[in-house]
């Protein structure tokens, strides 16, 4: 009888231990789901304007990176880490190959270095086991933001150059008008008082052109100072 009771007690103890082990497995599965791959969605990228696109059309390294970057707009952490070495390679090639003279300035080179450093950080994450998916998401977005900063700078530099050229051309036209201002006599309106001509007003077109010329000079001076600051 004692043997039977002992056997029955042993059986109950075994069943109890088995039932207690089941929740532990469920907790393990739940933790595994918490570290699952996260999807990455970035904001719309900064696009080059039409003039800037023409300017960089022959810059092969920039074109290669621009073709690959969209892979980061909608991806997941696993794929982002898989692509990290390629992004690093392309960003380094871009950094070492500035082919456009107006872009070979410290402020633009700094943006290329930022992109390279962010790409290097993502590539390093691939070998660090303690990195979380959230950190990969953030770093991927940092790369996209660095690329956007490069595009914004390209747009600014190209637009600034075209504006400067247009203002110089317009200023040249106004200078020619000034050199022949005697030819504008027919545009002067006058009233004859006591046998003398009294000028009533100057042609508004001529007056406005002089005002625009002075404004253009101020704008050109600001652009020159800004450009000089960029190169320092």
TIFISE-744512 format. One line per 4 residues: number of its first residue (from 1); their letters; for each residue x, y negated, z negated of N, C-alpha, C. Coordinates in pm, 1 decimal, decimal comma. Layout:
<kelums>
NUM> a> X Y Z X Y Z X Y Z ~ ...
</kelums>
This chain:
<kelums>
1> xxxx> 84,0 120,1 0,0 0,0 0,0 0,0 87,8 -125,5 0,0 ~ 194,9 -119,9 -83,2 285,0 -235,2 -85,5 353,8 -256,8 48,5 ~ 387,4 -145,3 113,0 453,5 -155,9 245,2 360,1 -222,1 345,1 ~ 229,6 -185,0 336,5 129,2 -242,8 428,1 113,7 -392,0 405,9
5> xxxx> 109,0 -429,9 279,4 96,8 -572,3 248,4 219,0 -649,8 294,6 ~ 333,4 -588,8 276,5 457,7 -654,7 320,1 460,4 -672,3 472,1 ~ 418,1 -568,7 543,8 414,6 -574,0 691,3 316,5 -680,1 739,2 ~ 199,4 -686,7 670,2 98,0 -784,5 709,8 146,8 -927,2 684,7
9> xxxx> 214,7 -946,9 572,1 269,0 -1079,6 538,7 375,4 -1121,8 639,5 ~ 458,9 -1026,4 678,2 564,5 -1055,0 776,0 504,7 -1094,7 910,5 ~ 393,8 -1027,8 948,7 327,0 -1058,4 1075,5 268,7 -1198,8 1073,7 ~ 204,2 -1237,2 962,4 147,0 -1370,7 949,9 255,0 -1478,3 956,1
13> xxxx> 367,1 -1452,1 891,2 478,9 -1547,6 891,4 534,0 -1566,5 1031,6 ~ 544,9 -1458,7 1105,8 595,2 -1464,3 1243,8 502,9 -1545,7 1332,7 ~ 371,3 -1520,8 1321,0 271,5 -1594,4 1400,4 273,9 -1742,3 1364,7 ~ 289,7 -1772,3 1236,7 294,6 -1911,7 1191,7 412,3 -1984,1 1252,2
17> xxxx> 527,8 -1922,3 1252,7 648,8 -1983,8 1309,7 633,9 -2004,9 1458,9 ~ 571,0 -1908,2 1524,6 551,6 -1919,0 1670,5 459,3 -2034,9 1704,7 ~ 351,7 -2051,4 1626,5 256,2 -2159,6 1652,5 317,4 -2295,2 1626,0 ~ 412,2 -2302,6 1529,6 476,7 -2428,9 1500,8 578,0 -2467,1 1607,8
21> xxxx> 627,5 -2369,8 1681,6 728,8 -2397,0 1784,9 668,3 -2456,9 1909,5 ~ 540,1 -2434,6 1933,4 474,6 -2481,1 2057,0 472,8 -2633,1 2068,9 ~ 432,4 -2709,8 1964,3 432,5 -2856,0 1976,4 568,9 -2913,2 2010,4 ~ 676,2 -2851,2 1965,1 809,9 -2901,7 1993,8 836,5 -2899,7 2142,8
25> xxxx> 792,7 -2797,6 2212,9 810,1 -2789,6 2357,5 729,8 -2899,8 2426,5 ~ 611,8 -2928,9 2377,2 528,5 -3033,6 2436,4 594,2 -3169,9 2421,8 ~ 656,3 -3195,9 2306,7 726,2 -3322,1 2284,1 841,5 -3336,7 2381,3 ~ 913,7 -3227,1 2403,9 1027,1 -3228,6 2496,8 980,4 -3263,2 2638,0
29> xxxx> 870,5 -3207,2 2680,1 815,4 -3235,4 2813,8 772,1 -3381,6 2824,7 ~ 712,1 -3432,3 2718,3 665,8 -3570,8 2718,7 782,7 -3668,1 2730,4 ~ 889,9 -3641,4 2659,4 1008,2 -3727,3 2666,8 1068,3 -3726,2 2806,3 ~ 1064,2 -3611,4 2871,6 1118,8 -3600,8 3007,3 1038,6 -3687,8 3104,4
33> xxxx> 906,4 -3693,6 3084,4 822,6 -3776,6 3170,0 850,9 -3924,5 3148,3 ~ 884,7 -3965,6 3027,4 913,4 -4105,8 2997,0 1037,1 -4157,5 3070,2 ~ 1128,6 -4067,4 3107,8 1250,4 -4108,5 3179,2 1239,9 -4077,5 3328,4 ~ 1119,0 -4067,5 3378,9 1099,9 -4036,7 3521,0 1140,8 -4155,1 3607,6
37> xxxx> 1153,7 -4130,6 3736,6 1197,2 -4233,4 3832,6 1092,6 -4343,7 3845,2 ~ 1137,1 -4468,4 3842,0 1047,8 -4583,1 3856,1 1054,2 -4639,0 3998,1 ~ 943,8 -4685,8 4046,3 939,7 -4749,2 4178,3 991,1 -4892,4 4168,6 ~ 1057,5 -4937,2 4274,8 1110,5 -5073,5 4278,0 1039,5 -5152,0 4387,4
41> xxxx> 981,2 -5264,9 4350,2 918,9 -5354,4 4448,3 973,5 -5494,8 4425,8 ~ 1030,8 -5553,7 4528,7 1088,1 -5687,2 4517,0 999,3 -5788,5 4587,4 ~ 1023,1 -5916,5 4559,5 946,2 -6022,4 4623,7 988,4 -6038,3 4769,2 ~ 910,4 -6113,2 4844,8 943,7 -6138,2 4985,6 1079,1 -6206,5 4995,2
45> xxxx> 1164,7 -6160,7 5086,1 1299,8 -6217,9 5097,0 1299,5 -6356,5 5160,1 ~ 1409,3 -6427,9 5142,1 1428,0 -6557,7 5207,4 1471,7 -6533,0 5351,5 ~ 1397,9 -6585,4 5445,9 1427,4 -6565,2 5588,4 1512,6 -6679,3 5642,4 ~ 1594,0 -6648,2 5742,9 1670,3 -6752,6 5811,3 1578,8 -6827,2 5907,1
49> xxxx> 1599,2 -6959,2 5919,4 1523,9 -7034,0 6018,6 1582,2 -7007,3 6157,3 ~ 1516,3 -7054,9 6261,0 1555,7 -7023,1 6399,0 1697,2 -7070,0 6431,1 ~ 1735,7 -7188,3 6382,6 1869,9 -7240,1 6408,6 1975,9 -7155,1 6338,5 ~ 1947,0 -7114,5 6216,4 2042,2 -7033,9 6139,5 2059,7 -6895,3 6202,4
53> xxxx> 1950,2 -6838,8 6254,5 1958,5 -6708,2 6319,7 2054,8 -6711,3 6437,9 ~ 2048,4 -6818,2 6516,0 2139,8 -6832,1 6630,5 2283,6 -6845,4 6582,5 ~ 2301,3 -6916,3 6471,7 2435,6 -6942,6 6420,1 2505,7 -6813,2 6377,0 ~ 2431,5 -6719,7 6317,7 2493,3 -6596,7 6264,7 2470,2 -6475,7 6355,3
57> xxxx> 2420,0 -6498,9 6475,4 2386,5 -6387,3 6564,7 2508,4 -6301,6 6599,7 ~ 2627,5 -6362,2 6603,0 2749,4 -6287,2 6637,4 2829,7 -6243,9 6514,5 ~ 2776,8 -6269,9 6396,5 2845,7 -6230,3 6273,6 2804,0 -6086,4 6243,1 ~ 2882,7 -5992,0 6289,9 2846,8 -5850,3 6284,0 2827,2 -5802,1 6140,1
61> xxxx> 2916,8 -5841,9 6050,5 2908,0 -5795,9 5911,5 2779,9 -5843,5 5844,4 ~ 2739,1 -5967,1 5875,1 2613,4 -6017,6 5818,5 2494,7 -5940,2 5875,3 ~ 2497,4 -5914,8 6004,8 2387,7 -5842,1 6068,5 2375,3 -5700,6 6012,1 ~ 2488,5 -5634,7 5987,4 2485,1 -5498,5 5931,5 2420,6 -5497,6 5793,1
65> xxxx> 2456,9 -5594,7 5710,1 2398,5 -5601,7 5576,1 2249,7 -5633,9 5583,1 ~ 2213,7 -5726,3 5671,0 2072,7 -5767,8 5682,5 1983,6 -5653,8 5730,0 ~ 2039,0 -5565,1 5807,9 1961,1 -5449,9 5854,4 1941,4 -5346,1 5743,6 ~ 2036,0 -5341,3 5648,2 2029,5 -5238,7 5543,2 1954,4 -5286,2 5418,3
69> xxxx> 1962,4 -5414,5 5388,1 1900,5 -5469,4 5266,3 1751,5 -5436,5 5253,2 ~ 1671,3 -5437,6 5361,3 1528,0 -5405,6 5346,4 1501,1 -5270,0 5282,1 ~ 1600,7 -5180,4 5281,5 1582,0 -5051,8 5214,4 1557,4 -5068,5 5064,5 ~ 1598,0 -5182,8 5009,7 1581,9 -5207,9 4865,7 1448,2 -5272,7 4831,5
73> xxxx> 1375,9 -5319,7 4932,2 1251,6 -5392,5 4903,7 1145,0 -5301,1 4843,7 ~ 1136,6 -5177,9 4894,1 1041,9 -5080,5 4840,0 1115,0 -4946,5 4831,1 ~ 1160,7 -4912,3 4713,8 1237,5 -4790,0 4694,7 1217,7 -4740,9 4551,7 ~ 1296,1 -4642,5 4510,2 1293,0 -4596,0 4371,3 1435,7 -4593,7 4317,6
77> xxxx> 1447,5 -4573,4 4189,3 1579,2 -4583,7 4126,2 1676,8 -4478,0 4178,7 ~ 1626,4 -4359,4 4204,4 1713,4 -4253,0 4254,9 1770,5 -4290,1 4391,0 ~ 1685,2 -4340,4 4479,8 1730,2 -4378,7 4613,6 1821,2 -4501,0 4608,1 ~ 1790,1 -4594,6 4517,5 1872,5 -4714,9 4503,4 2015,1 -4678,1 4462,4
81> xxxx> 2028,3 -4584,1 4369,9 2160,7 -4538,7 4328,2 2231,5 -4464,1 4441,5 ~ 2153,9 -4391,3 4518,0 2211,0 -4318,5 4632,7 2264,7 -4417,0 4737,5 ~ 2194,4 -4530,7 4755,5 2235,2 -4631,8 4853,9 2341,7 -4727,9 4801,2 ~ 2373,5 -4720,4 4674,4 2459,7 -4820,9 4612,4 2598,6 -4829,6 4676,6
85> xxxx> 2656,9 -4717,4 4712,7 2790,3 -4718,3 4772,9 2789,4 -4785,0 4909,9 ~ 2685,1 -4762,7 4985,5 2673,5 -4825,8 5117,7 2655,9 -4976,6 5104,6 ~ 2574,0 -5020,3 5008,6 2554,3 -5163,3 4985,4 2685,3 -5228,6 4942,4 ~ 2758,9 -5160,3 4857,6 2888,6 -5212,0 4811,8 2984,7 -5227,6 4929,2
89> xxxx> 2987,0 -5130,7 5015,0 3074,7 -5134,3 5132,7 3038,8 -5251,2 5224,4 ~ 2909,6 -5269,1 5248,9 2864,4 -5376,6 5338,5 2888,8 -5514,8 5277,4 ~ 2867,0 -5527,6 5147,7 2887,4 -5657,5 5082,2 3035,5 -5695,3 5080,0 ~ 3122,1 -5596,4 5066,7 3266,3 -5623,9 5069,5 3310,7 -5666,6 5210,5
93> xxxx> 3258,1 -5600,6 5310,4 3290,0 -5637,8 5448,7 3243,8 -5779,8 5478,5 ~ 3126,3 -5815,0 5429,0 3074,6 -5950,2 5448,8 3162,7 -6053,0 5379,2 ~ 3202,4 -6022,9 5255,7 3285,1 -6113,9 5176,4 3420,5 -6141,3 5243,6 ~ 3472,2 -6042,7 5312,6 3605,7 -6054,7 5372,1 3602,9 -6098,0 5518,2
97> xxxx> 3488,3 -6142,5 5566,8 3479,8 -6171,1 5711,2 3396,9 -6295,7 5743,6 ~ 3424,4 -6405,7 5679,7 3351,4 -6529,6 5712,7 3396,8 -6577,0 5850,4 ~ 3310,8 -6570,4 5947,9 3347,0 -6599,1 6086,2 3301,3 -6737,4 6133,5 ~ 3231,4 -6810,2 6046,8 3177,7 -6940,7 6085,8 3245,8 -7048,1 6001,9
101> xxxx> 3307,5 -7144,5 6069,4 3391,4 -7243,4 6002,1 3316,0 -7321,8 5896,0 ~ 3195,7 -7365,5 5925,6 3120,0 -7448,3 5831,2 3083,6 -7371,9 5704,0 ~ 3090,3 -7240,4 5709,7 3055,4 -7158,3 5593,8 3178,7 -7114,1 5514,9 ~ 3293,9 -7149,1 5562,2 3416,7 -7114,4 5491,6 3448,3 -7221,4 5387,2
105> xxxx> 3359,7 -7231,9 5289,9 3371,6 -7331,4 5183,5 3350,4 -7262,1 5049,1 ~ 3401,5 -7319,1 4940,3 3393,1 -7253,2 4808,9 3251,2 -7215,7 4765,5 ~ 3155,0 -7305,5 4785,0 3018,9 -7278,4 4737,2 2955,9 -7159,6 4808,9 ~ 2988,9 -7140,8 4937,1 2933,8 -7026,1 5011,2 3009,7 -6898,1 4977,2
109> xxxx> 3141,4 -6909,1 4964,5 3220,2 -6791,3 4927,3 3177,6 -6739,5 4789,4 ~ 3140,8 -6832,1 4700,2 3096,2 -6792,4 4566,3 2971,9 -6704,6 4573,9 ~ 2881,4 -6736,0 4664,4 2759,4 -6656,1 4679,4 2790,7 -6515,4 4732,0 ~ 2888,8 -6507,2 4820,6 2929,2 -6375,9 4871,6 2991,5 -6291,1 4759,9
113> xxxx> 3067,5 -6355,1 4673,0 3129,0 -6283,8 4560,7 3023,2 -6235,9 4461,7 ~ 2918,8 -6316,7 4441,5 2810,4 -6275,3 4351,3 2742,6 -6149,6 4405,6 ~ 2714,9 -6148,5 4535,4 2652,8 -6029,8 4596,1 2742,2 -5907,6 4580,4 ~ 2870,4 -5925,1 4602,3 2964,1 -5812,5 4588,2 2967,2 -5760,9 4443,7
117> xxxx> 2972,2 -5851,2 4348,0 2977,5 -5811,2 4206,8 2850,6 -5738,8 4162,7 ~ 2735,5 -5786,7 4210,4 2608,8 -5720,5 4175,8 2602,9 -5580,9 4239,2 ~ 2654,9 -5568,1 4361,3 2657,5 -5438,1 4429,3 2752,2 -5341,8 4357,7 ~ 2864,1 -5395,5 4311,3 2960,5 -5313,8 4237,1 2899,8 -5262,0 4107,2
121> xxxx> 2822,7 -5346,1 4042,2 2756,4 -5307,0 3916,8 2658,7 -5192,2 3941,9 ~ 2580,5 -5199,7 4050,1 2485,3 -5092,6 4081,1 2558,5 -4962,6 4114,0 ~ 2669,1 -4972,7 4187,0 2747,5 -4852,8 4220,7 2804,6 -4788,2 4094,8 ~ 2846,9 -4869,6 3999,0 2899,6 -4816,3 3872,6 2792,0 -4742,7 3793,1
125> xxxx> 2667,6 -4789,6 3803,9 2558,3 -4727,7 3729,3 2536,9 -4581,7 3768,6 ~ 2572,7 -4548,5 3890,6 2550,6 -4412,6 3939,0 2632,2 -4310,1 3861,1 ~ 2739,2 -4355,6 3796,5 2825,6 -4263,5 3721,8 2809,1 -4275,6 3570,1 ~ 2713,1 -4357,7 3525,9 2690,3 -4376,0 3382,4 2560,1 -4305,2 3342,9
129> xxxx> 2572,3 -4200,8 3262,7 2456,0 -4119,4 3226,8 2356,7 -4193,5 3137,9 ~ 2404,5 -4288,8 3060,4 2316,5 -4357,6 2965,5 2233,3 -4469,1 3030,0 ~ 2255,3 -4497,8 3158,7 2178,6 -4602,5 3228,0 2032,6 -4561,0 3240,2 ~ 1942,5 -4652,7 3210,5 1798,9 -4624,9 3219,4 1744,0 -4669,3 3355,0
133> xxxx> 1632,4 -4613,0 3396,8 1570,1 -4655,4 3522,4 1538,2 -4805,2 3525,3 ~ 1497,8 -4859,2 3410,0 1465,3 -5002,8 3404,8 1587,4 -5088,7 3436,9 ~ 1704,6 -5045,2 3392,9 1827,5 -5118,8 3421,3 1862,6 -5111,6 3570,1 ~ 1835,1 -4998,8 3631,5 1858,7 -4984,0 3776,0 1765,5 -5075,3 3854,8
137> xxxx> 1640,2 -5081,7 3810,9 1542,8 -5170,9 3875,7 1590,6 -5315,9 3869,9 ~ 1632,1 -5359,5 3752,3 1678,2 -5497,1 3734,1 1800,2 -5526,4 3820,2 ~ 1894,6 -5433,9 3824,6 2016,7 -5455,9 3902,0 1988,8 -5459,1 4051,9 ~ 1895,6 -5378,3 4096,1 1856,8 -5379,2 4237,5 1796,0 -5513,5 4275,3
141> xxxx> 1713,5 -5567,6 4187,9 1654,5 -5698,7 4212,8 1760,9 -5808,3 4211,1 ~ 1863,9 -5791,3 4128,7 1974,4 -5888,7 4126,9 2045,9 -5893,2 4261,4 ~ 2060,5 -5777,8 4325,3 2124,5 -5771,9 4456,9 2039,7 -5844,4 4561,0 ~ 1909,9 -5820,6 4557,0 1819,8 -5887,8 4652,0 1822,1 -6039,3 4629,4
145> xxxx> 1824,1 -6083,0 4504,3 1830,0 -6226,2 4473,7 1960,0 -6288,4 4523,3 ~ 2070,2 -6215,0 4511,4 2199,8 -6264,7 4559,1 2199,4 -6278,4 4710,8 ~ 2135,8 -6183,9 4778,1 2123,2 -6190,3 4924,5 2036,2 -6309,1 4965,9 ~ 1928,9 -6332,7 4892,0 1841,7 -6448,0 4919,4 1918,0 -6579,3 4903,7
149> xxxx> 2005,0 -6586,1 4803,0 2084,4 -6707,5 4779,7 2178,1 -6735,2 4897,3 ~ 2231,0 -6628,9 4956,6 2316,8 -6644,4 5075,2 2236,4 -6700,1 5191,6 ~ 2118,1 -6644,9 5214,8 2033,3 -6693,5 5324,6 1991,8 -6838,9 5303,7 ~ 1960,7 -6875,5 5181,0 1922,5 -7014,0 5151,5 2037,4 -7109,0 5182,9
153> xxxx> 2158,7 -7067,9 5148,1 2276,0 -7151,2 5174,0 2303,0 -7163,9 5323,4 ~ 2286,5 -7056,5 5397,9 2304,7 -7060,7 5543,3 2204,7 -7158,3 5605,1 ~ 2078,4 -7148,4 5563,7 1975,8 -7240,0 5614,6 2012,3 -7385,3 5586,3 ~ 2060,1 -7410,8 5464,8 2094,0 -7547,4 5425,0 2210,4 -7602,4 5506,1
157> xxxx> 2316,1 -7522,8 5522,8 2434,8 -7568,3 5595,0 2404,7 -7596,6 5742,1 ~ 2328,7 -7507,9 5803,9 2295,6 -7525,3 5945,5 2202,1 -7645,1 5965,0 ~ 2101,3 -7657,2 5879,0 2007,8 -7770,1 5888,7 2079,1 -7902,4 5864,5 ~ 2171,6 -7903,4 5769,9 2247,2 -8025,1 5740,7 2330,0 -8068,8 5860,8
161> xxxx> 2392,9 -7973,0 5926,7 2474,3 -8005,4 6044,6 2389,2 -8061,8 6157,8 ~ 2274,1 -7998,8 6182,6 2186,0 -8047,1 6289,6 2129,9 -8185,1 6257,5 ~ 2096,4 -8208,8 6131,3 2045,8 -8340,2 6092,0 2152,7 -8446,6 6112,2 ~ 2274,6 -8412,8 6074,8 2385,4 -8507,0 6089,9 2409,3 -8540,6 6236,6
165> xxxx> 2402,6 -8439,5 6321,8 2422,1 -8462,4 6465,8 2310,7 -8549,9 6522,4 ~ 2186,5 -8522,6 6482,1 2073,0 -8601,4 6531,6 2080,9 -8746,7 6485,9 ~ 2122,5 -8766,9 6360,4 2132,8 -8903,2 6308,8 2244,1 -8980,7 6379,1 ~ 2354,2 -8913,7 6407,7 2463,5 -8978,8 6480,0 2418,9 -9018,2 6620,7
169> xxxx> 2345,5 -8929,7 6684,9 2296,7 -8958,0 6819,7 2199,3 -9075,5 6818,1 ~ 2110,7 -9075,2 6719,7 2012,9 -9183,6 6709,4 2081,9 -9316,0 6677,2 ~ 2182,4 -9309,1 6591,1 2257,1 -9428,8 6555,8 2330,9 -9485,0 6675,8 ~ 2378,9 -9396,0 6761,4 2448,0 -9438,7 6883,2 2352,9 -9512,9 6976,5
173> xxxx> 2230,3 -9465,1 6985,4 2129,5 -9531,2 7069,8 2097,3 -9669,8 7016,0 ~ 2084,3 -9682,1 6884,2 2053,4 -9811,7 6824,4 2168,3 -9910,7 6842,6 ~ 2290,8 -9860,9 6836,1 2406,3 -9949,0 6858,7 2405,8 -10004,2 7000,4 ~ 2366,1 -9921,6 7097,0 2356,6 -9967,6 7236,0 2248,1 -10073,8 7249,3
177> xxxx> 2139,9 -10055,5 7176,3 2032,3 -10154,3 7179,8 2080,2 -10287,3 7123,1 ~ 2159,6 -10280,4 7017,5 2213,2 -10403,3 6957,9 2307,9 -10475,7 7050,9 ~ 2386,9 -10397,8 7126,0 2483,5 -10459,7 7216,9 2415,3 -10529,8 7333,4 ~ 2292,2 -10494,2 7359,1 2217,2 -10557,6 7468,8 2093,6 -10629,7 7414,9
181> xxxx> 2104,7 -10683,0 7294,2 1986,3 -10745,1 7232,5 1939,6 -10870,3 7307,1 ~ 2028,9 -10932,2 7388,2 1987,9 -11048,7 7464,7 1881,3 -11012,5 7566,1 ~ 1880,4 -10887,1 7605,8 1780,6 -10842,2 7703,3 1642,0 -10831,2 7642,2 ~ 1631,7 -10852,9 7512,6 1502,3 -10840,8 7446,2 1427,3 -10974,6 7441,2
185> xxxx> 1480,1 -11077,4 7506,6 1415,1 -11209,4 7504,0 1269,3 -11204,5 7548,4 ~ 1235,6 -11125,3 7652,6 1094,1 -11121,5 7693,8 1002,4 -11070,2 7583,1 ~ 1058,1 -11001,5 7484,6 974,5 -10947,1 7379,1 945,2 -11048,1 7269,2 ~ 1012,7 -11165,2 7274,2 989,9 -11266,9 7172,9 868,2 -11349,4 7210,1
189> xxxx> 772,2 -11355,5 7122,6 651,8 -11433,5 7145,6 670,6 -11573,7 7089,0 ~ 625,0 -11671,9 7157,1 644,2 -11809,1 7109,9 522,1 -11894,5 7137,2 ~ 510,4 -11998,8 7059,4 405,7 -12099,8 7079,7 473,9 -12232,2 7110,7 ~ 424,3 -12302,1 7208,9 484,4 -12429,9 7247,7 422,9 -12541,5 7163,8
193> xxxx> 508,8 -12603,0 7078,6 461,0 -12711,7 6992,7 549,1 -12833,9 7016,6 ~ 484,8 -12944,7 7058,3 558,2 -13070,1 7086,4 673,5 -13048,6 7183,9 ~ 645,4 -12969,9 7285,8 745,9 -12948,2 7389,7 854,8 -12851,4 7352,1 ~ 848,2 -12791,4 7233,3 951,2 -12695,2 7191,5 886,9 -12558,5 7167,8
197> xxxx> 966,7 -12457,2 7193,8 921,7 -12319,6 7171,0 953,1 -12277,0 7028,7 ~ 851,5 -12234,2 6960,4 869,8 -12185,1 6824,0 840,1 -12034,5 6821,4 ~ 939,1 -11956,4 6775,3 921,6 -11811,0 6773,2 816,6 -11773,2 6669,5 ~ 719,7 -11700,5 6715,1 611,7 -11658,2 6625,0 650,9 -11531,6 6548,8
201> xxxx> 700,7 -11431,8 6619,8 745,3 -11307,7 6555,3 833,4 -11229,1 6651,2 ~ 918,0 -11142,3 6592,3 1005,4 -11057,4 6672,2 932,0 -10928,5 6704,5 ~ 960,4 -10876,4 6822,0 900,5 -10749,7 6862,0 915,0 -10646,9 6748,3 ~ 806,2 -10589,0 6700,2 812,8 -10494,0 6588,5 896,8 -10370,0 6618,4
205> xxxx> 906,9 -10332,4 6745,8 986,6 -10214,4 6782,1 1133,3 -10240,0 6751,2 ~ 1183,0 -10359,7 6788,0 1321,9 -10394,6 6762,6 1348,2 -10405,0 6612,8 ~ 1252,8 -10466,6 6542,7 1268,1 -10483,8 6398,7 1272,6 -10348,5 6327,0 ~ 1186,1 -10257,3 6369,7 1180,6 -10125,0 6308,5 1307,2 -10044,7 6338,8
209> xxxx> 1358,9 -10059,1 6462,1 1478,4 -9984,2 6499,9 1598,1 -10025,4 6414,2 ~ 1607,2 -10154,8 6381,7 1716,7 -10202,0 6296,6 1704,9 -10144,1 6155,3 ~ 1582,5 -10138,3 6107,2 1558,8 -10082,5 5973,6 1595,7 -9933,8 5969,6 ~ 1559,3 -9860,0 6074,2 1590,3 -9717,3 6081,3 1740,8 -9696,5 6087,9
213> xxxx> 1810,2 -9783,7 6161,1 1954,9 -9771,0 6173,2 2022,0 -9785,5 6036,2 ~ 1977,8 -9883,5 5958,0 2035,4 -9902,8 5825,1 2007,2 -9783,3 5734,4 ~ 1886,8 -9728,3 5746,6 1852,2 -9610,4 5666,7 1937,7 -9491,3 5706,3 ~ 1961,4 -9478,3 5837,8 2043,4 -9366,5 5887,0 2185,9 -9375,7 5834,7
217> xxxx> 2239,5 -9496,2 5826,4 2375,0 -9513,2 5775,6 2385,5 -9463,4 5631,6 ~ 2284,2 -9494,4 5551,8 2284,2 -9450,1 5412,5 2275,6 -9298,1 5402,8 ~ 2191,1 -9238,3 5487,5 2176,3 -9092,6 5487,2 2306,5 -9025,5 5528,7 ~ 2371,2 -9080,4 5632,0 2497,6 -9024,5 5679,5 2605,6 -9031,7 5571,9
221> xxxx> 2607,7 -9141,7 5498,5 2705,6 -9156,1 5391,5 2682,7 -9051,7 5281,8 ~ 2556,2 -9026,2 5249,6 2523,6 -8925,4 5148,8 2564,3 -8786,5 5195,4 ~ 2539,6 -8758,5 5324,3 2577,1 -8628,7 5378,9 2728,1 -8608,6 5377,7 ~ 2802,1 -8716,2 5409,8 2947,9 -8707,2 5409,5 3001,0 -8679,7 5269,3
225> xxxx> 2942,4 -8749,3 5170,1 2986,3 -8728,0 5031,5 2953,4 -8586,2 4984,4 ~ 2834,1 -8537,3 5022,9 2793,5 -8401,4 4984,2 2884,0 -8298,0 5049,3 ~ 2917,2 -8322,2 5176,5 3003,2 -8229,0 5248,5 3142,8 -8227,2 5189,1 ~ 3192,4 -8344,4 5151,7 3325,5 -8352,7 5090,8 3326,9 -8280,9 4956,2
229> xxxx> 3216,7 -8293,6 4882,0 3206,0 -8226,1 4752,3 3204,2 -8075,6 4769,0 ~ 3139,4 -8027,2 4877,5 3132,5 -7882,7 4904,3 3273,0 -7826,2 4926,7 ~ 3360,5 -7902,5 4990,9 3492,9 -7851,6 5027,8 3591,8 -7859,8 4913,4 ~ 3560,5 -7939,9 4812,1 3653,0 -7955,2 4698,3 3646,3 -7835,9 4603,0
</kelums>
